[in-house]
Structure formats: structure tokens, C-alpha cells
């Protein structure tokens, strides 16, 4: 974690939420909207949502539109000048803008540009304007996928790519590069940062872009229509999810903690299997439908595991004082309630 010969070591800065100004890059998103809401609730002086609305939606932050402390800027992470302008006078930056595995599969050039060059642009803007702290949305994809993913996943584990889909491997690699760009900026330019390695995020205002989250929303779509839910294979694959409200709390905690130059896992209380997810969604939707077991679709991006595994988030508890609160039953119930209300 910390660089022993770093001249900036020992200058770590905590950043309380109350009275400070924050910029959320990629803020018109699932995580961005929940984080903006929490920062405002905790007393932030100003929260600015920066988004190019390629993936994000203004509807995601519409419920916050009555708060005069919330501002929206249409800008792009690929345009450094726009980021420099947006970070002027800002105390903390939450960098969420990225494309995920499904988009990476369709357009790897764009994925590499946004996830790597876009991150470097955000870092440069933070350094130019002396932003006090950057929170970087990394991913548990930095551990890779496939047969090497077993047991407890801790922050020192290497990257595994054997047997993993190409798009998923590329996505994980971009997050590794992003973390290292943050690390270099800390060592050379004194930019305090915390990298949060999110598990698959789900919750209210759920989108259809995360490959693993599709297990939840597509299952709900089917059972709501009276169709049998589908389970890939025998349903024993291990998945890790984290509710968006827990992610928002982790983002705020990373700003407020006296921690820097560190990457930590942000996951839900426990892993679940594909079959467990399907049964939970079906029961919480009030349906009595037996799952249909199907073979994997050829060519479709699936993030597979090598066997039983779990994410260790004890380091997050030690360095930023965070632990998950929302279990899958409660989280899926909230998501279904939101989707049902939105459908009316």
C-alpha cells in the first residue's frame, strides 16, 4: 500500500463531508445518484454531478433537483479542459466514470480510452487544482475471473485471467491501471486517494449494463411477466453483490477517513449463488415459479467463478471504518419495490 520512500507519506488528509464541495465524475449513475444524495444529507456545501449522459441519465438525480446545493455539468472525461474547469474550488472528487464489461465487449477501443485515459485526465485535473482527496471507483475485477478465483479474496491477491472472457479481462486490467495511476499521482504529486474495489453493485435505479446484475433484473423481468426464471447451469456459481446504499456509505467514509494510498474491497455481507438469487427474486416478487436450468449462451459475456469464494472486507473496516449493512434479501426487496413503483 503506502510507498516507503514517498516524500508525501505522512501527509494524509481526511476530508469531512460537512461544509465541503464535491464533484462526482460519472454522477448521473446508479452509484453517483446514491452518493450525491448521501453527501448532501451529510451536509456537503455543494455536490456537482459531471456526466456526458452516454450511460448516465438525468432521471437518476431528478429526486435531488430541489436541493440548491446540487449542480449538474455536462462534460466528458476525455476532455481534460472540461475536467480542470469542473474541479476548480472542489475539495473532493469521486471518480465513477467507466465503461463495463458488456460495453468493453462491443467497443474495446472506447473502453480502454474512457477507463484509462479518462482516469488519467481526472487525476491530472485533481492535481492541477489541488483537490484534497480523490476516491476512485475500482472493482473486484482486479482479481480477474475463472479457475484462479477461489477462497478468500484479499487486496494482495494477483490477477487471474485464464479461462475468463476477453472483455471481462480487459475491464479488470483497466481498473488495475487506474489504481496504479492513482498510486503514481500520490507518490509523485501528493494526491491523496482511496481506491474502492466494488463488487457488483445493485439497487434502486438499477441499469442493464453490469453483466452480473443482469441475473437480478432479468430474473425479475421474467417472473413479473409470469415466465419461469432461468438459471445458467446448476446455479452453483458464486456471485458477490453490494447494495448501492452501502457503496455510497463507503464513498463517504473514504473521504472522511484518515487513509490514503490504499485499495480496499467493498462487498456485501456474504456471497450468493446464481440459484439463490433466482429463488430470492422469485419469492420476493410473490411468484411461485420453478427455475428453468439452461446452458450458457455461446458468445455472451458471463463473469464466471472458479469455485466457492468470498470477498474479505476487513481491511475496509480497519482503514475507512466501513462494513456492509444491507443483505441480499433486503436489497433485492428494495430493488423490486423501486422497479414496481417505477413501472406504474
C-alpha positions in Angstrom: 0.0 0.0 0.0 2.0 3.1 1.1 5.2 3.9 -0.7 8.1 3.8 1.8 10.3 6.3 0.0 7.4 8.6 -0.9 8.2 12.2 0.1 4.4 12.8 0.6 4.0 9.9 3.1 2.6 11.1 6.4 0.6 14.0 4.8 -2.6 12.1 4.6 -5.7 14.2 4.8 -9.2 13.2 6.0 -12.0 15.2 4.4 -15.1 15.7 6.4 -18.3 15.9 4.3 -20.0 18.8 6.1 -19.2 22.1 4.6 -17.1 20.9 1.7 -17.5 20.8 -2.0 -17.6 17.5 -4.0 -17.5 16.6 -7.7 -18.9 13.2 -8.8 -17.5 12.3 -12.2 -20.0 10.0 -13.9 -22.5 11.1 -11.3 -25.8 10.6 -13.2 -25.5 6.9 -12.5 -26.6 4.2 -10.0 -23.8 4.8 -7.6 -23.5 8.5 -8.4 -27.1 9.3 -7.6 -26.9 7.4 -4.3 -23.6 9.1 -3.4 -24.8 12.6 -4.2 -27.9 12.0 -2.0 -25.8 10.8 0.9 -23.2 13.6 0.6 -26.0 16.2 0.6 -27.7 14.5 3.6 -24.4 14.6 5.5 -24.0 18.4 5.0 -21.9 18.9 1.9 -21.8 22.6 0.9 -22.1 21.6 -2.8 -22.2 18.5 -4.9 -21.6 18.7 -8.6 -22.7 15.9 -11.0 -20.5 15.7 -14.0 -21.6 13.4 -16.8 -21.8 13.2 -20.6 -25.1 11.3 -20.3 -23.8 8.5 -22.6 -24.7 5.9 -20.0 -26.0 8.1 -17.1 -29.4 9.6 -17.0 -30.8 12.9 -15.7 -33.7 10.9 -14.2 -31.3 9.2 -11.8 -30.8 12.5 -9.9 -34.2 14.0 -10.6 -35.3 13.3 -7.0 -32.5 15.7 -5.8 -33.4 18.5 -8.1 -35.0 20.6 -5.4 -31.7 20.9 -3.5 -29.9 24.1 -4.5 -26.6 22.7 -3.4 -26.7 20.2 -6.3 -25.3 21.3 -9.7 -25.1 19.4 -12.9 -22.3 19.8 -15.6 -22.4 18.1 -19.0 -18.8 17.2 -19.7 -16.7 14.3 -20.8 -13.7 12.6 -19.1 -11.9 12.6 -22.4 -11.8 16.4 -22.4 -9.2 17.5 -19.9 -10.0 21.2 -20.1 -13.6 20.5 -19.0 -12.4 18.5 -16.0 -9.9 21.2 -15.0 -12.7 23.7 -15.1 -15.1 21.5 -13.1 -12.6 20.7 -10.3 -11.8 24.4 -9.5 -12.6 25.1 -5.9 -13.6 21.4 -5.3 -12.4 19.6 -2.1 -13.1 16.0 -3.1 -13.6 14.1 -6.3 -15.4 10.8 -6.6 -14.4 9.2 -10.0 -17.1 6.8 -11.2 -17.0 7.3 -15.0 -16.2 4.0 -16.7 -17.5 1.5 -19.2 -18.1 -2.0 -18.0 -17.6 -5.5 -19.5 -20.6 -5.5 -21.8 -19.6 -2.2 -23.4 -16.0 -3.3 -23.5 -17.1 -6.4 -25.4 -18.8 -4.2 -28.1 -16.2 -1.4 -28.3 -12.9 -2.2 -26.6 -11.2 0.9 -28.0 -13.7 3.2 -26.3 -13.4 1.1 -23.1 -9.7 1.5 -23.0 -9.9 5.2 -23.7 -12.5 6.0 -21.1 -11.2 3.7 -18.3 -7.5 4.6 -18.7 -7.1 7.9 -20.4 -10.3 9.3 -18.7 -8.9 8.3 -15.3 -5.6 10.0 -16.0 -7.5 13.1 -17.1 -9.4 13.1 -13.8 -6.2 12.7 -11.8 -4.5 15.5 -13.7 -7.4 17.8 -13.1 -7.3 17.0 -9.4 -3.5 17.7 -9.3 -3.8 21.0 -11.2 -6.5 22.3 -8.8 -5.0 20.8 -5.6 -8.1 18.7 -4.8 -7.7 17.4 -1.3 -8.8 13.8 -2.0 -9.8 11.5 -4.8 -11.9 8.4 -4.3 -11.5 6.1 -7.3 -14.2 3.5 -8.1 -12.2 0.4 -8.8 -13.6 -3.1 -9.0 -13.1 -6.6 -7.7 -12.5 -7.3 -11.3 -8.8 -6.5 -10.5 -8.6 -10.1 -9.2 -9.8 -11.5 -12.5 -12.1 -14.3 -13.3 -12.1 -18.0 -13.9 -10.4 -21.0 -12.2 -8.0 -19.0 -10.2 -10.7 -17.3 -8.2 -11.3 -19.4 -5.1 -11.2 -19.0 -1.3 -10.9 -15.5 0.3 -10.1 -12.7 -2.0 -7.9 -10.2 -0.2 -6.3 -7.0 -1.5 -2.9 -8.6 -2.1 -4.1 -11.2 -4.5 -2.8 -11.4 -8.1 -4.8 -11.1 -11.2 -6.2 -14.3 -12.8 -7.3 -14.4 -16.4 -7.0 -18.0 -17.6 -10.4 -19.1 -18.9 -12.0 -15.7 -18.4 -14.0 -13.8 -21.1 -11.8 -11.3 -23.0 -14.0 -8.3 -22.3 -14.0 -9.1 -18.6 -10.2 -9.4 -18.5 -9.8 -6.1 -20.3 -12.2 -4.4 -17.9 -10.3 -5.8 -14.9 -7.0 -4.7 -16.4 -8.2 -1.1 -16.9 -9.1 -1.0 -13.2 -5.6 -2.2 -12.3 -4.1 0.5 -14.5 -6.4 3.1 -12.9 -5.3 2.1 -9.4 -1.6 2.4 -10.4 -2.2 5.8 -12.0 -3.6 7.0 -8.6 -0.7 5.4 -6.8 1.8 7.3 -9.1 0.0 10.6 -8.6 0.2 10.1 -4.8 3.9 9.2 -4.9 5.0 11.9 -7.3 2.4 14.7 -6.8 1.0 14.2 -3.3 -2.6 13.4 -4.4 -4.4 11.7 -1.6 -6.6 8.9 -2.9 -8.5 5.8 -1.8 -9.4 3.1 -4.4 -12.6 1.2 -3.6 -12.9 -2.2 -5.2 -16.6 -2.6 -5.6 -18.3 -5.9 -6.0 -21.3 -5.9 -8.4 -23.5 -3.0 -7.4 -27.2 -3.4 -7.4 -30.2 -1.4 -6.0 -32.7 1.3 -6.8 -32.2 2.9 -10.2 -30.6 -0.3 -11.5 -29.4 -0.3 -15.1 -28.9 -3.2 -17.5 -25.1 -2.7 -18.1 -23.5 -4.9 -15.4 -23.2 -8.5 -16.5 -23.7 -10.0 -13.1 -26.5 -7.6 -12.1 -28.5 -8.9 -15.1 -29.1 -12.0 -13.1 -31.3 -9.9 -10.8 -33.1 -7.6 -13.2 -33.6 -10.2 -16.0 -35.0 -12.7 -13.5 -37.4 -10.0 -12.2 -38.5 -9.2 -15.7 -39.3 -12.8 -16.4 -41.2 -13.6 -13.2 -43.1 -10.3 -13.3 -44.3 -11.4 -16.7 -45.3 -14.9 -15.3 -42.4 -16.7 -17.0 -40.2 -19.3 -15.3 -36.9 -17.8 -14.2 -33.7 -19.1 -15.8 -30.7 -20.4 -14.1 -27.4 -20.9 -16.0 -26.1 -24.5 -15.4 -26.8 -25.9 -12.0 -26.9 -22.5 -10.3 -23.8 -23.1 -8.1 -21.7 -20.2 -9.4 -20.7 -17.8 -6.7 -21.5 -14.1 -7.1 -20.8 -11.1 -5.0 -23.1 -8.1 -4.8 -23.2 -4.9 -2.7 -26.2 -2.7 -2.3 -25.8 0.8 -3.7 -26.6 2.4 -0.3 -23.6 0.5 1.2 -21.4 1.7 -1.7 -22.5 5.3 -1.1 -21.6 5.0 2.5 -18.2 3.6 1.5 -17.5 6.5 -0.8 -18.3 9.0 2.0 -16.3 7.0 4.5 -13.2 7.0 2.2 -13.3 10.8 2.0 -13.7 11.2 5.8 -11.1 8.6 6.9 -7.5 9.4 7.6 -6.4 7.0 4.9 -4.6 7.3 1.5 -2.7 5.3 -1.0 -4.8 2.2 -0.3 -7.2 -0.1 -2.2 -10.0 -1.9 -0.3 -12.7 -4.4 -1.1 -16.3 -3.1 -0.9 -18.7 -6.1 -0.9 -22.0 -7.3 0.6 -22.2 -9.3 3.8 -21.8 -12.7 2.1 -21.6 -14.3 -1.3 -24.6 -15.9 -3.0 -25.1 -18.4 -5.8 -27.0 -17.9 -9.0 -29.7 -20.3 -7.8 -30.1 -18.4 -4.5 -30.5 -15.1 -6.4 -33.2 -16.6 -8.6 -35.1 -18.0 -5.7 -34.9 -14.8 -3.8 -36.2 -12.7 -6.6 -39.0 -15.1 -7.3 -40.1 -15.3 -3.7 -39.9 -11.5 -3.1 -41.9 -10.9 -6.3 -44.6 -13.0 -4.9 -44.4 -15.7 -7.6 -44.5 -19.5 -7.3 -42.4 -20.4 -10.3 -39.8 -23.2 -10.6 -36.5 -22.2 -12.2 -35.5 -23.5 -15.6 -31.9 -24.6 -15.9 -30.3 -23.6 -19.2 -26.9 -24.0 -20.8 -24.7 -20.9 -21.2 -25.4 -18.8 -24.3 -22.5 -19.0 -26.8 -20.7 -15.7 -27.2 -22.5 -14.0 -24.3 -20.3 -12.2 -21.8 -20.6 -14.1 -18.4 -18.4 -13.4 -15.4 -17.7 -16.9 -14.1 -16.1 -18.0 -10.9 -13.7 -21.0 -10.5 -15.4 -22.2 -7.3 -16.6 -21.0 -3.9 -15.0 -17.7 -3.0 -15.7 -14.7 -0.9 -14.5 -11.1 -0.7 -12.8 -10.1 2.5 -13.7 -6.5 3.5 -11.9 -6.5 6.9 -9.3 -4.0 5.5 -12.1 -1.6 4.6 -13.3 -1.8 8.2 -9.8 -1.1 9.5 -8.8 1.8 7.3 -12.1 3.6 6.5 -14.4 2.3 9.2 -16.8 0.7 6.8 -18.7 -2.6 6.8 -21.8 -3.7 4.7 -25.2 -3.4 6.3 -27.7 -4.5 3.6 -28.1 -8.2 3.0 -29.3 -9.6 -0.4 -32.9 -10.3 0.8 -33.4 -6.7 2.0 -31.5 -5.2 -1.0 -33.5 -7.2 -3.6 -36.7 -6.3 -1.8 -35.8 -2.6 -2.1 -34.9 -3.0 -5.8 -38.1 -4.8 -6.6 -40.2 -2.2 -4.7 -38.5 0.6 -6.7 -38.9 -1.2 -10.1 -42.6 -1.9 -9.4 -43.2 1.7 -8.4 -41.4 3.0 -11.5 -43.5 0.7 -13.7 -46.8 2.3 -12.5 
